[in-house]
C-alpha cells in the first residue's frame, strides 16, 4: 500500500535530473522528476507506453516533439499533456537551460464526467 502522507520536496538548482516521486510505495503509482536540458540538448525520444504524462515548464524555451511530424513550442508557464502510447521528445531550442517537471501516471478510464481534485 502506498503512503497516505503528504510530502514536500525541495527542488535542487543543480544537476540534469532530480527524481521527485518514485512511484509505489511512495505514491499510488505516480512518478515525477525535474529535468534540466542545456541549449541544443534533448531528453531522447521515448514512448509513454500505457502511461499518460504531463510536463510543466519552469524556465527556458524549447519544443515538445510528438512522433515524426508534430511539434509544439514550450517554455516557462506552459504545460504539455502527452497521452498514452505516444512517441515524444523534448528539445531545448533556447540559449538558457530548459527546466521542467514531468508527472507520469498509469492511464485509466473512469466514468467521471467532471472529476475534481
C-alpha positions as CSV (number, residue, x, y, z in Angstrom):
1,X,0.0,0.0,0.0
2,X,1.3,3.5,-0.9
3,X,1.9,6.1,1.7
4,X,-1.1,8.2,2.7
5,X,1.1,11.0,3.9
6,X,1.6,14.3,2.1
7,X,5.2,15.3,1.4
8,X,7.1,18.4,0.3
9,X,10.2,18.1,-1.8
10,X,12.8,20.9,-2.3
11,X,13.8,21.4,-5.9
12,X,17.6,21.4,-6.5
13,X,19.3,24.1,-8.5
14,X,21.9,21.8,-10.0
15,X,22.1,18.6,-12.0
16,X,20.4,17.3,-15.1
17,X,17.8,15.2,-13.4
18,X,16.2,15.1,-9.9
19,X,13.8,12.3,-9.1
20,X,10.9,13.7,-7.1
21,X,8.3,10.8,-6.8
22,X,9.5,7.3,-7.4
23,X,6.1,5.5,-7.6
24,X,5.0,2.7,-5.3
25,X,5.3,2.6,-2.3
26,X,5.9,6.3,-2.1
27,X,2.8,7.0,-4.2
28,X,-0.1,5.0,-5.5
29,X,1.7,4.9,-8.9
30,X,2.6,8.5,-9.9
31,X,6.2,9.1,-10.8
32,X,7.8,12.5,-11.3
33,X,11.1,14.3,-11.6
34,X,12.8,17.6,-12.6
35,X,14.7,17.7,-15.9
36,X,17.3,20.4,-16.9
37,X,18.3,20.4,-20.6
38,X,21.1,22.6,-21.8
39,X,20.9,24.5,-25.1
40,X,20.5,22.1,-28.0
41,X,20.0,19.1,-25.7
42,X,17.1,16.6,-25.9
43,X,15.7,14.2,-23.4
44,X,15.7,11.5,-26.1
45,X,12.7,10.1,-28.0
46,X,10.6,7.6,-26.0
47,X,7.1,6.3,-25.6
48,X,4.6,6.9,-22.8
49,X,3.7,3.2,-23.2
50,X,0.5,2.7,-21.1
51,X,1.1,5.9,-19.1
52,X,-0.1,9.5,-19.5
53,X,2.4,12.3,-18.9
54,X,2.2,16.0,-18.0
55,X,5.2,18.4,-18.5
56,X,5.3,21.6,-16.5
57,X,7.8,24.1,-17.9
58,X,9.6,26.3,-15.3
59,X,12.1,28.1,-17.4
60,X,13.7,28.3,-20.8
61,X,12.2,27.6,-24.2
62,X,12.0,24.6,-26.5
63,X,9.9,22.2,-28.4
64,X,7.9,19.1,-27.5
65,X,8.2,16.8,-30.5
66,X,5.4,14.3,-31.0
67,X,6.0,11.4,-33.3
68,X,7.7,12.3,-36.5
69,X,5.6,15.3,-37.6
70,X,4.2,17.4,-34.7
71,X,6.0,19.9,-32.6
72,X,4.8,22.4,-30.0
73,X,6.6,25.5,-28.7
74,X,7.0,25.3,-24.9
75,X,8.7,27.3,-22.2
76,X,8.1,29.0,-18.8
77,X,4.5,29.0,-17.9
78,X,3.5,26.2,-20.4
79,X,2.1,22.8,-19.6
80,X,2.0,19.9,-22.1
81,X,-0.1,16.7,-21.9
82,X,1.1,13.6,-23.7
83,X,-1.4,10.7,-24.0
84,X,-0.6,7.0,-23.7
85,X,1.2,5.2,-26.4
86,X,2.8,8.4,-27.8
87,X,6.4,8.8,-29.1
88,X,7.8,12.1,-27.9
89,X,10.9,14.1,-27.2
90,X,11.7,17.5,-25.6
91,X,14.4,19.7,-27.1
92,X,15.9,22.9,-25.8
93,X,15.9,25.5,-28.6
94,X,16.9,28.4,-26.5
95,X,20.1,29.8,-25.1
96,X,19.3,29.1,-21.4
97,X,18.6,25.8,-19.7
98,X,15.1,24.4,-20.3
99,X,13.8,23.2,-16.9
100,X,10.6,21.2,-16.5
101,X,8.8,18.8,-14.2
102,X,7.3,15.6,-15.5
103,X,4.5,13.7,-13.9
104,X,3.7,10.2,-15.2
105,X,0.8,8.0,-14.1
106,X,-0.9,4.8,-15.4
107,X,-3.7,5.7,-17.7
108,X,-7.1,4.7,-16.5
109,X,-10.5,5.4,-18.0
110,X,-13.2,6.4,-15.5
111,X,-16.9,7.1,-15.7
112,X,-16.5,10.5,-14.1
113,X,-17.6,13.3,-16.4
114,X,-16.2,16.2,-14.3
115,X,-13.6,14.9,-11.8
116,X,-12.2,17.4,-9.3
117,X,-9.2,17.1,-7.0
